[in-house]
Amino acid sequence: MNGQTDADNGAASIAQPRASPRNAVGAFLAAFAVSIYVALTDSPDRQASSGMYVFGDSLLFLAVFGLAAETAAFAYFVLALVHRS
């Protein structure tokens, strides 16, 4: 190879997805919020209308995870700007 990379050789490099700690924290935060919500709304109605509650739980999970991801992305770009200057 003589110190050349795949990009130097003209070969396409495949980007590997990386799991970052930010993703893990966001997922744990979302799961924690859903588990609290499930514990607070535990009633016979939850058993009778389980499909509707599961859909609501999934929407809550996506909302909390999306908010955590947005906050992490904002912090990442702000820190990148601060370290650049």
C-alpha positions as CSV (number, residue, x, y, z in Angstrom):
1,M,0.0,0.0,0.0
2,N,3.0,2.3,0.6
3,G,1.0,4.5,3.1
4,Q,-1.9,5.1,0.7
5,T,-5.5,5.0,1.8
6,D,-8.5,3.6,0.0
7,A,-9.4,7.2,-1.0
8,D,-6.0,7.6,-2.6
9,N,-6.4,4.4,-4.6
10,G,-9.8,5.5,-5.9
11,A,-11.7,2.8,-4.1
12,A,-14.9,3.8,-2.4
13,S,-14.7,3.8,1.4
14,I,-17.8,2.6,3.3
15,A,-18.7,4.8,6.2
16,Q,-19.5,2.7,9.3
17,P,-22.2,4.0,11.6
18,R,-20.9,4.8,15.1
19,A,-22.8,4.5,18.3
20,S,-22.0,7.6,20.4
21,P,-22.6,8.1,24.1
22,R,-25.1,10.8,23.2
23,N,-27.3,8.3,21.5
24,A,-27.2,6.0,24.5
25,V,-28.0,8.8,26.9
26,G,-30.9,9.9,24.7
27,A,-32.3,6.4,24.5
28,F,-32.0,5.9,28.3
29,L,-33.7,9.2,28.9
30,A,-36.5,8.4,26.6
31,A,-37.0,4.9,28.1
32,F,-37.0,6.4,31.6
33,A,-39.6,9.0,30.6
34,V,-41.8,6.2,29.1
35,S,-41.4,4.0,32.2
36,I,-42.5,6.8,34.5
37,Y,-45.5,7.6,32.3
38,V,-46.5,3.9,32.2
39,A,-46.2,3.7,36.0
40,L,-48.3,6.8,36.5
41,T,-51.1,5.7,34.1
42,D,-51.4,2.1,35.2
43,S,-55.1,1.5,35.5
44,P,-57.7,-0.9,34.1
45,D,-58.1,1.5,31.1
46,R,-54.5,0.8,30.2
47,Q,-55.4,-2.9,30.0
48,A,-58.6,-2.4,28.1
49,S,-57.2,-0.1,25.5
50,S,-53.6,-1.4,25.4
51,G,-53.1,-0.7,21.6
52,M,-53.9,3.0,22.0
53,Y,-51.6,3.3,25.0
54,V,-48.8,1.5,23.3
55,F,-49.1,4.0,20.4
56,G,-49.0,6.9,22.8
57,D,-46.0,5.4,24.6
58,S,-44.1,5.1,21.3
59,L,-44.9,8.7,20.4
60,L,-43.7,9.8,23.8
61,F,-40.5,7.8,23.4
62,L,-39.9,9.4,19.9
63,A,-40.6,12.9,21.3
64,V,-38.2,12.6,24.2
65,F,-35.5,10.9,22.1
66,G,-35.9,13.6,19.4
67,L,-35.6,16.4,22.0
68,A,-32.5,14.8,23.5
69,A,-30.9,14.3,20.0
70,E,-31.7,17.9,19.0
71,T,-30.1,19.2,22.2
72,A,-27.0,17.0,21.8
73,A,-26.7,18.2,18.1
74,F,-27.0,21.8,19.2
75,A,-24.4,21.4,21.9
76,Y,-22.0,19.6,19.5
77,F,-22.2,22.4,16.9
78,V,-21.9,25.1,19.5
79,L,-18.9,23.5,21.0
80,A,-17.4,23.1,17.5
81,L,-17.8,26.8,16.9
82,V,-16.3,27.7,20.3
83,H,-13.3,25.5,19.8
84,R,-12.8,26.8,16.2
85,S,-12.3,30.4,17.3
